[in-house]
Structure formats: structure tokens, C-alpha cells
Amino acid sequence: MIGRTLLSFLFCSVMLGSGVSVAEGSLWERYTGYWDEWFKRVEELDLYGLTSQLPQGVFGIKWEWNKRDAVGRFDRHRVRTPIIQPIEFGDEENPMLSLDLGASGGGYGITMQYSYGISDPLDFYFELPLQKAHIQMRPKLQKVDPFALALINSYMQRDNYPTAESAWFNDDGTVKAAYANEASAWFLNYLTHLGRPSLIDNSQYSDELGPGKDYDTGGYVLADINMGFSWNYYRSHRWSGSFTGRVYFPTGSLADPDNSLTLGTGPALDRGTGSFGVGFSKDFDIRLYQYKYWFGLVFSAEFTAAYFFKSHRRYPDFPKPTEGGNALLDMLDPNRQYFPDMSDLTGKTYEYTPGLGAAAQMGLNVSFLMMDAGCSVGYQYMQEPELNADWRFETMVDALEMQAAGHYEIMRCAVGINLIPLYIPLQIHYQYEKNIGGRNTLIFDNNHWITIQGYIPTY
């Protein structure tokens, strides 16, 4: 929440108090004189906090870099779980078969924002986000009940499929660590017989990783572009308010449904929503204390909401369950909660509406000379996407718990430096973000942000 204060009142006043002459002279004197004139103008605007806008005629460039790793997920009961819920059949405490889908990975983001001060209280901005990710899905078969294993082997013989080796399992049916890869590959290759896309890309894999799929963007790829206007509708010495309206464009691409993390068919991520959207932000700043030009304390709050409209998405290419696969499912999944026959949906599409998302945050920011620091807490809510799809597909998606309504709470801490007093029109900030709770949402670690913001007067 810190880092948007533009040519702040404190540092502009420091420069004006330095006694630099604006008279013509050396190149350095002309340079500093030019900036002093701008500083004098900005001082009169008394800018502070989140609600600061670019003065009229100033072009702003902001570059934001983010790194984070996905380390788990909060389920619908706020309990920390793997990124994707394990597929389990039978009793929850003592399942007949258990498969951990083994998703892991992380990525980077770069957001480039370009803005311009149309007037002192009104700005236009354009935001270009890029993403880079590497994610793996290395499923591990964890357990098969010994009696169920005997039946499974007999069913697989109907399809002339290799049977499991008894040496892979302990007496209670848990998989021995030494044979984890063999047991997992045996079951994963049979998934197509059960009517699900393959979870193995059939490339060579190390013993450490095991069978599965990788997803790599191969560099930075485009996500959803957004643009809009920001208006500082009220400002006084004590408090300030602003409003930002924006529109989102579906410039990012969706993951292949046969290799989609949210559908449990692979590790690939959506790089956008696939839908147009509209949104707004409402910011407030209260200046709690200001001591001359040396020290300031500001309380800030922000509320953001966005709505994304309906679009169409393609169903995965579900294979037809085999004779042996259907016989096995009659035992493992008689209600077809995880493995309904959806082969007739291949090539068709369904309606998908991402719907509403909203967020709120509040925090304190303290500034001293050229430095500032702040801490804030935030809350974000995402509604459950609306699907107008085949009931079998909706049942499968619901069982995965990857597209349910969710929310999360975070804490942010940041520090920054303002180089404007040195006649360098840049601000640099570092921020660390931590998940402190949530429901139906991913958990990120090593969540670091670096922001560099520069200013160019155009006249």
C-alpha cells in the first residue's frame, strides 16, 4: 500500500529549502532548476498516501516484479492441505485407494503500468501484466487396500493391462517408498481406461520426481490487460479520497483443458479469466500526524471490486471408459463422483462466468526523510464461478474443490526509498506478503515484490 505517494510534500519542500537557483548557468544548474520549478508546483498540491495522483502533464512509469511459490491450499474448512485434494475412494479415515496428485511450483510476475496526469486530480493508466511459471504434477499412489488390489488386478486383465506387483505394497496396502514410481506409473497409465485424460506426458523422468507432467511458460507470457481512470475527488491537509474505474480485457490465454490445474488434468495455469471485466477501487487516506517536512504518519484504506462476464470454455477430451475400467469403477466409484463417463462431451463447450471478486486492505505508513515503511492487512473474496455445464462435469469439478467460492487474509510489510531529493525522479519499494488464513484458496510462500516508479514531466 506504500509507494504511490507522488513527489511527496516532504521531499519537495526539502529541495526547495536547499536554496538551489533556477537561473540559467551550467547544465547541472539548468537541470536542477527545471526540477525545482516542478517541485514547487507539486508542493502546492500537498500529495500523500494512496490517493495521490500524477500532476497534470506528468507521465508515470511503474515496473513491479513479483516472485512466489505455491506451497499448499486452504480447504473449505480452513485446513491446510496439498494444492489439489487427493483422490480417495472409500472411508475417509481408511480409504480403499488414495492418490496424491502432487502439484507444486511457483512463478514470477512483471506488471508494467503507464499513466498520465490529464489534470491534477485525474489520471489515465494502462497496465500490462506478464507471468512466468514452472509447475509440476507428480502424482503418487499412496495406498491400495489388499483386497481391492486383488480385484483391480482381475479387472485390468480384461483390458490386457499389466497387473500390479505385490512387492510394491506393504501388508496394509501402503506403497513402499522404493517402488513409489512403479506403482504410480502403473495406476496413472490406467486413468485413460477410467475415462480421464492422462496425467503422464511419457517423457523421461528422474527417480526423484517420478511420473507425471511439467508445465513451463518458457518465458514471460501476457495476462489480462486492464486500463482506466483515477480521480482524486477530494483532498485536504487531513484526509483525501480517490476513485478508480477500470476495464479488463481477455488478452491472457487459458490452459488446455486436457492439462489444467483447476480441472485436475495437469499442472498448466490459466493466464487470465478468458472474460471481459469491469472494476473499481475506492481509496481513503487520513494524515494522522505531520511534523514539518521530516516525519509523517498516514492511515490508508482501500476497497476494490471487479466483475467478469460470461465466456465459453472447451471441455477436456475425456476418453471412453473401457470394459475393465467400468468394472473397476463399479467397485471404487459406484456413484461416478470422480469418474463419470463424459466421452460424449469431447469437442463441446460450456458457459463459464468468473463473477465477482472483492478485496479490502488497511494499514499504516510512516515516512522519515527519504525513507518510508508500512504494514497492512488485507482480505480478498472470490465468488464460486457459475458453470452452465453438463451435470457430470459440474460434479467432477465440485469434488476437486478447485473452483469453489473462497477468500484469504494476508499481511504485507514494505520499506522504500525516495530518490527525488537527489534529483533522481524514482521511488523504489520492497514488499513481503504472507498468507495468514483462508478458505478454498492457494497458499503462497517466498512472496516478494519490488516496485520501481519513475516520473517524466512532459512540459
Secondary structure as GFF3:
##gff-version 3
##sequence-region A 1 459
A	DSSP	alpha_helix	9	16	.	.	.	ID=ss1
A	DSSP	alpha_helix	27	45	.	.	.	ID=ss2
A	DSSP	beta_strand	58	74	.	.	.	ID=ss3
A	DSSP	beta_strand	80	81	.	.	.	ID=ss4
A	DSSP	beta_strand	87	90	.	.	.	ID=ss5
A	DSSP	beta_strand	95	100	.	.	.	ID=ss6
A	DSSP	beta_strand	103	119	.	.	.	ID=ss7
A	DSSP	beta_strand	122	137	.	.	.	ID=ss8
A	DSSP	beta_strand	140	144	.	.	.	ID=ss9
A	DSSP	alpha_helix	146	156	.	.	.	ID=ss10
A	DSSP	three_ten_helix	157	159	.	.	.	ID=ss11
A	DSSP	three_ten_helix	166	168	.	.	.	ID=ss12
A	DSSP	three_ten_helix	177	179	.	.	.	ID=ss13
A	DSSP	alpha_helix	180	190	.	.	.	ID=ss14
A	DSSP	three_ten_helix	191	194	.	.	.	ID=ss15
A	DSSP	beta_strand	213	216	.	.	.	ID=ss16
A	DSSP	beta_strand	221	222	.	.	.	ID=ss17
A	DSSP	beta_strand	226	235	.	.	.	ID=ss18
A	DSSP	beta_strand	239	248	.	.	.	ID=ss19
A	DSSP	three_ten_helix	257	259	.	.	.	ID=ss20
A	DSSP	beta_strand	277	291	.	.	.	ID=ss21
A	DSSP	beta_strand	295	308	.	.	.	ID=ss22
A	DSSP	beta_strand	311	314	.	.	.	ID=ss23
A	DSSP	alpha_helix	323	332	.	.	.	ID=ss24
A	DSSP	three_ten_helix	343	345	.	.	.	ID=ss25
A	DSSP	beta_strand	349	353	.	.	.	ID=ss26
A	DSSP	beta_strand	355	368	.	.	.	ID=ss27
A	DSSP	beta_strand	371	382	.	.	.	ID=ss28
A	DSSP	beta_strand	386	388	.	.	.	ID=ss29
A	DSSP	alpha_helix	391	400	.	.	.	ID=ss30
A	DSSP	beta_strand	406	418	.	.	.	ID=ss31
A	DSSP	three_ten_helix	420	422	.	.	.	ID=ss32
A	DSSP	beta_strand	426	439	.	.	.	ID=ss33
A	DSSP	beta_strand	441	457	.	.	.	ID=ss34
###
